C-alpha cells in the first residue's frame, strides 16, 4: 500500500516565503515609490537574488508595480486594496486638487537621498526638473527632503539663480523653519519666474516619504497663501500610507 505524501496545507518553506514577501512589501511602503531592488534587499536583510525573485512574483500578482523607467518599485493596486477600500486613490486625490487650482500640482517621492517626481501635472509642464532633483537646496521640494535629512546639506551650495540660497547658515535657518511649519517655499530660486509651495507626504509611521507641491508663476502663486497651504496639507494627509 502506497502512502501519499501530498499535503493540502503549506509546506515547510512556504510560510518563510510568505514572511519574506510581506517584509518586502513593508520595505517598499517605508522607502516610498521608486525604491530599488538593492535598497529593498538591504532594508529587509534578504539576499539580492531572493529579493529580486520575490519582487518579480509580487509584480506579477499585482501587489507591486514597476515605475515607468523600470528602475524601482511602488505599491500595486492589490496592496492598496488590502490597506482598505476607504482610503482614496492617489490619482483621485491629485485630480481633485488639480481641478481646484490653476497651478501645477506635482507629487514627489523621497527614496534615501533621491528626489523622484512620480506624478507630474499633465496640464502644467515641469521645467527644470533636472535642476530640482540635483540641487535640492534651490527648490521647495528639496528643502523638505533636506529638512528631514540635514546631513544632505553640503557646501558649496550652487547658485542656480541670483536668488538661490548659497549660505549654509542661511539655509540651515530656513530648514529649521521648514521643519517647524511643515511647509517649504521657493521664489525664483530654482528657476527665474517660478515659485512653489510644498508640504510633506508621510508614511503611516509619520516618516516623510515625499512631497506634494504647487508650482506656478511668481506673482501669481503667493507662497504665504495660508488657504493654499491648508489645501495641500489636507490632500497630503489623504495620500498618507
C-alpha positions in Angstrom: 0.0 0.0 0.0 1.4 3.3 -1.0 1.3 6.3 1.2 0.5 9.7 -0.4 2.9 12.5 0.6 0.7 15.2 -0.8 -0.4 17.9 1.6 -3.1 20.5 1.1 -1.6 22.9 3.7 1.6 25.0 3.2 4.9 23.2 3.0 7.7 23.9 5.5 9.3 26.5 3.2 6.1 28.4 2.2 5.5 30.2 5.5 9.0 31.7 5.4 8.5 32.7 1.7 5.3 34.5 2.7 7.0 36.3 5.6 9.8 37.4 3.2 7.3 38.7 0.7 5.4 40.6 3.3 8.7 42.1 4.6 9.5 43.3 1.0 6.1 44.9 0.8 6.6 46.7 4.1 10.1 47.9 2.9 8.6 49.4 -0.3 5.9 51.2 1.8 8.7 52.6 4.0 11.1 53.6 1.3 8.4 55.0 -1.0 7.8 54.8 -4.7 11.0 54.3 -6.7 12.7 52.0 -4.2 15.2 49.8 -5.9 15.7 46.1 -5.5 19.1 46.7 -3.9 17.5 49.1 -1.4 14.7 46.7 -0.6 17.0 43.8 -0.1 19.3 45.8 2.2 16.3 47.1 4.2 15.0 43.5 4.8 18.3 41.7 5.0 17.2 39.5 2.1 19.8 38.0 -0.3 19.6 40.1 -3.5 18.8 37.1 -5.7 15.9 36.0 -3.4 14.6 39.6 -3.2 14.6 40.0 -6.9 12.8 36.8 -7.5 10.1 37.6 -4.9 9.7 41.2 -6.2 9.0 39.8 -9.7 6.4 37.5 -8.2 4.8 40.4 -6.3 4.7 42.5 -9.5 3.2 39.6 -11.5 0.4 39.2 -8.9 -0.3 43.0 -8.8 1.0 43.6 -5.3 3.8 45.8 -6.6 4.3 47.7 -9.8 7.4 48.9 -11.6 7.7 52.6 -12.1 7.9 54.0 -15.6 11.7 53.9 -16.1 11.9 50.3 -14.6 14.5 51.4 -12.0 12.4 50.8 -8.9 9.1 49.6 -7.4 5.9 51.0 -5.9 2.9 49.5 -4.1 0.4 48.0 -6.5 -3.4 48.0 -6.7 -3.9 44.8 -4.8 -1.8 46.0 -1.9 -3.7 49.3 -1.8 -6.9 47.3 -1.7 -5.7 45.3 1.3 -4.9 48.6 3.0 -8.5 49.4 3.0 -11.1 50.3 0.4 -11.9 53.5 2.3 -8.5 55.0 1.5 -8.8 57.4 -1.5 -6.7 56.5 -4.6 -3.8 58.9 -5.1 -4.9 59.6 -8.7 -8.3 60.7 -7.4 -6.8 62.9 -4.7 -4.5 64.6 -7.2 -7.2 65.0 -9.9 -9.5 66.7 -7.4 -6.7 69.0 -6.2 -5.8 69.9 -9.8 -9.4 70.7 -10.6 -9.4 73.3 -7.8 -6.2 75.1 -8.6 -4.7 76.9 -11.5 -1.1 75.9 -10.6 0.8 72.8 -11.5 0.4 70.1 -8.8 3.3 67.6 -8.7 3.9 64.6 -6.4 7.5 63.6 -5.5 8.9 60.7 -3.6 12.0 60.5 -1.4 14.0 57.3 -1.7 17.0 57.7 0.6 18.6 61.0 -0.6 17.0 61.0 -4.0 14.0 63.0 -5.3 11.8 61.4 -7.9 8.8 63.2 -9.4 6.3 60.3 -9.5 3.2 62.2 -10.7 3.6 65.3 -12.9 0.6 67.6 -13.6 -0.3 66.7 -17.2 -1.6 70.3 -17.8 1.5 72.1 -16.4 4.9 71.4 -17.8 7.6 71.0 -15.1 10.6 72.8 -16.5 14.0 72.5 -14.8 13.3 69.1 -13.3 17.0 68.0 -13.5 18.0 71.1 -11.5 15.2 70.5 -9.0 16.5 66.9 -8.4 20.2 67.6 -8.5 20.2 70.9 -6.4 17.6 70.3 -3.7 18.6 73.5 -1.7 17.1 75.6 -4.6 13.6 74.1 -4.5 10.7 73.8 -2.1 10.5 70.0 -2.7 14.2 69.7 -2.0 14.1 71.8 1.2 11.5 69.4 2.6 13.9 66.5 2.0 16.9 68.3 3.4 14.9 69.5 6.5 14.3 65.8 7.3 17.9 64.9 6.4 20.2 67.7 7.5 23.2 65.6 6.6 22.4 66.2 2.9 23.4 69.8 3.2 26.9 70.0 1.8 28.9 73.1 0.8 29.5 74.7 -1.6 25.9 75.3 -2.5 25.5 76.1 -6.2 23.9 79.4 -7.1 21.3 78.3 -9.7 19.7 81.7 -10.0 20.6 85.1 -8.3 18.0 84.3 -5.7 19.3 80.8 -4.7 20.3 80.5 -1.0 24.1 79.7 -1.0 24.9 80.5 2.6 25.0 77.3 4.7 24.0 79.3 7.7 21.0 80.9 6.0 19.9 77.6 4.5 20.2 75.9 7.9 17.9 78.5 9.4 15.4 78.1 6.6 15.4 74.3 7.0 14.7 74.8 10.7 11.6 76.9 9.8 10.6 74.2 7.2 10.7 71.6 10.0 8.6 73.7 12.4 6.0 74.8 9.8 5.9 71.6 7.8 5.9 73.7 4.6 8.6 74.8 2.3 8.7 77.6 -0.3 10.8 78.8 -3.2 10.7 82.1 -5.1 12.8 82.4 -8.2 15.4 80.1 -6.5 15.3 77.1 -8.8 14.1 78.9 -11.9 13.5 82.6 -12.6 9.8 83.5 -12.7 8.7 80.4 -10.8 7.5 80.0 -7.2 6.4 76.9 -5.3 4.9 75.7 -2.1 5.5 72.1 -0.9 4.2 70.1 2.1 5.4 66.7 3.3 3.7 63.4 2.4 4.2 61.0 5.3 4.1 57.2 5.7 1.8 55.6 8.2 4.5 55.8 10.9 4.9 59.6 10.3 8.1 59.4 8.3 8.5 61.9 5.5 8.5 59.9 2.3 7.7 62.6 -0.3 6.3 66.0 -1.1 3.1 67.5 -2.6 3.9 70.7 -4.4 2.1 73.6 -6.1 4.3 75.3 -8.7 3.4 78.4 -10.6 4.4 81.7 -11.9 6.0 84.2 -9.5 3.5 86.9 -8.8 0.5 84.5 -9.3 1.4 81.9 -6.8 1.7 83.5 -3.3 4.0 81.4 -1.1 2.3 83.0 2.0 -1.2 81.8 0.9 -2.5 80.0 4.0 -5.5 78.6 2.2 -3.3 77.0 -0.4 -1.1 75.5 2.3 -4.1 74.1 4.1 -5.5 72.6 0.9 -2.1 71.0 0.1 -1.8 69.7 3.6 -5.2 68.2 3.6 -4.5 66.4 0.3 -1.2 65.2 1.5 -2.9 63.6 4.5 -5.2 61.7 2.1 -2.1 60.4 0.3 -0.7 59.2 3.6 0.0 55.4 3.7 
